């Protein structure tokens, strides 16, 4: 066999093995956290601390993102609907879009950028400065101490943030419809109450919970497995954001199909 | 006793420890010396189980740490305490929380833990007024003592020190060496110290010299300056001429 073909096959083999290794480690990481979540008691103090760090600290950006997205969404819907005389459906479209799609997805992406990166950076720094090794030598389960509170807090907090974003988006749409486009406030509200039901909201909240799991999983995994000094931590942080965002966008399609 | 037998560790093509064998006697202080990058810290990490060797075995109290069950691993960790090169204190926790971390995790109240922490602080010659400080507020010497106190909380019978005096001034180095020596005598622990400091020889019982992945010399620390082993002779004097080649 010519040498170039052998080299190409060799490289392909190495690449495949590396991908299998990474995916396997990624899945086993979540399994490890899941086992700890089930078998050990949850440190409530650490959980509340993480809820504060991931949730409370992200409210500002989530409110801003939700409000402006709702405003733009209302404006764009108006442009489309005014061409066919369907302005009365702006409220429905804004509310449905925010509750089912934009609220959870944008919240997921914003929190990935803010808290997912912070998780990767913090755990990565702990890894390279041997703090995680120190915990291990002290017989402290690092999954139960470091990973479980972060993942659990994200799962709990994301639906709340998503709800905030959705409400702010609907409110932003209201302001645009009523004060910028001079349309009827009653019509905007009635179109929401008439066509949007609780199942839409719960579907969005379920999505947000799954996104919380995905972003924290990616952030924790990349940070926990970081290596190579400060550069390695920077790389892990970037990879956590990229991986978290891609996972959210991909799984969002599956969830939209299912829910 | 710690028995290291035919230990080999490879990273790809690179061999770090190569068929290394060493017996570390119980209740004594053994200092492992060697050039930077020879794998001394790696050896210590393999002893406690932080890194798995490629082949060979390490036996601590009859447990082969390189091939043990999770329960046996816990027993080994209960027996061994590890003092990290840069203390590895958790940045987000206060000094008190760092030292008391295992107690707090095991359900002790902060009041109960505080008394026990104070006792260990006395052992490492620190005052209790640092308990509410954070690691970033401590000097290098203080951080290392806090790291030592944290390790002592588990009352280990074997202490593994990874370059405990790196980056410290000579006076603080001497203080830490004296402290390690007194703790070893007080608790009758087996101490394994990775160090570049020749000052430590006066407190040590044995010296092992790691060169090119193997133990090139092992012997008593007393009279080390008169030792005619060419490796030791060159290394402790820092001579550029001799069997050890410059990197």
HADDOCK unambig.tbl for C-alpha pairs under 7 A between the chains (distance, minus, plus):
assign (segid A and resid 129 and name CA) (segid B and resid 88 and name CA) 6.13 0.50 0.50
assign (segid A and resid 130 and name CA) (segid B and resid 88 and name CA) 5.51 0.50 0.50
assign (segid A and resid 131 and name CA) (segid B and resid 88 and name CA) 4.85 0.50 0.50
assign (segid A and resid 131 and name CA) (segid B and resid 89 and name CA) 6.28 0.50 0.50
assign (segid A and resid 131 and name CA) (segid B and resid 90 and name CA) 5.96 0.50 0.50
assign (segid A and resid 134 and name CA) (segid B and resid 88 and name CA) 6.38 0.50 0.50
assign (segid A and resid 137 and name CA) (segid B and resid 77 and name CA) 6.04 0.50 0.50
assign (segid A and resid 137 and name CA) (segid B and resid 82 and name CA) 6.72 0.50 0.50
assign (segid A and resid 138 and name CA) (segid B and resid 102 and name CA) 6.77 0.50 0.50
assign (segid A and resid 139 and name CA) (segid B and resid 74 and name CA) 6.86 0.50 0.50
assign (segid A and resid 139 and name CA) (segid B and resid 77 and name CA) 6.59 0.50 0.50
